[in-house]
């Protein structure tokens, strides 16, 4: 299974090791699923994680981003599907999911991805995704 992790999931996972977002990240580490990653999304991850408070030092955040880049697929972004979503800032996430042949977008803002179903992509919360994977790692 290949998915896209929305920035809010990665941010939440790095702020606390107690929630569903952290369990999703651990599932990725264990190879239970794959992620697709684009340059645009990686830059968004970096911007948010370095700007917003986390318990991690900046060098650790860079190490995590390097690891995510190393284990992710990097689909060729050959089609522009914009605009599709009510928030144009989320269109690049849907576009990545389409081009990466992903089954899900894992996000805390499921409503923001209304319409992804047209592309056979389901937006789910981290907790819902854990259920789809058969439970926490």
N, C-alpha and C positions, 0 to 999 in steps of 0.2 A: 504494500500500500504506500502510495506517495501522497504527501500533503504539503500545504503551505502553512507555516506558522506565522500568524499575524504578530506584529510587533508587541502588542499588549500581552500576549502569552509569554513571549520571551522575557519581557520586562518583569512580569509577575513571577516567573520561575526564578529569576535572579534576585528578587527581593525577599523571597521566603521559600524555604525547603519543605513547607507543610501542605501546600495546596495541590490541586489537580494540575496546574501548569507545570510545576516542578516534576510531578510524576510523568507527565508527557515528555518532558526533556530527558528524564531518565530512561524512558522507553526508547527514545531516539538513540541514546547512548548504548543501549543494549541491542540495537539493531532490529527492533520490533516493527519499524516502519522507516521510510525514507522521507526526506524533505527536498523540495525544489527551492532554489535560491537564485535571485537575480542580483545584478549590481545595484539596482535601485532599492531593492528591499534590504540588502546588506548595509547600504549607506543609511537607510532609515533606521535600522537596528542600531547602528553606531551612533547616530545623532541622538536618539532617544536615550540610549543606555549611558552615554557620557554626559548628557544634560540633566537627566532626572536622577534623584538619589537612589543608590543601591549600596548594599554593604560591601561591595567589591571594589578594589582599587582599579584604576584605569587600565593598568597592564593586564590584569586578569580578564577584564572585559574584552580587550583586544585578543587575548589568547582564546577565549570562548568563541569569538567571531571567526577567528582563523580555523578553529576546529569545525565549526558549522560549515564554513566554506569548503573545507576538505572532505566532509562526508556527504555533502548535498549534491544533487544533480543540478546542472546549469543549462536549462533548455535554451535553445535558440529562440529569441523573441521575434518571430517572423510576421506576426499579425498584430495590428492594433485594433482592439475590440472596444475602444472607448467611444463615447461614454456608455456605460452600462448601469452603473450604480448611482445611488442618490448622492453619495459623497465622492466627488471626482478624485479625491486623494486616495481612495481605496481601489480605484480602477487598476492600478498597476499590480495589486495583489491578485485580483481576479485574472488579469491578463497572464500573470505568471502561472497560476493554477491551470489555465486553459492550455498554454503552450507546454507546460510540464506534464500534461496528462495526469493531473492530480485528481483524486477522488474527493478530497475534503480541504476546506480552509478551516483551520483551528483558530478560533477567535473568541474573545469575550463579547464582541459586538456582532452577534449573529444577524441582527436586524439590518446592519449596514451592508450585508452581502445578499440581501433579498434580490432575487433574479439570477443568482449563480446556478440555480437548478436548471435553467435553460441550457446550460452547458454540462449537465450531469455532474455538477460539483455541489456538494452539500456543505454548508457552513454549520459548524458545530462548536460547542463550548469544549474546553479541555475535559471537563467531567464526562460529557457525552462521548468524546473521542476515546477516553479510557474505557468506557463501557463497550464501544465498538471493538476495541483491541482485546477485550476479555478481562478487563480489570487492570489495576495498577501493577507496575512491574514488581 
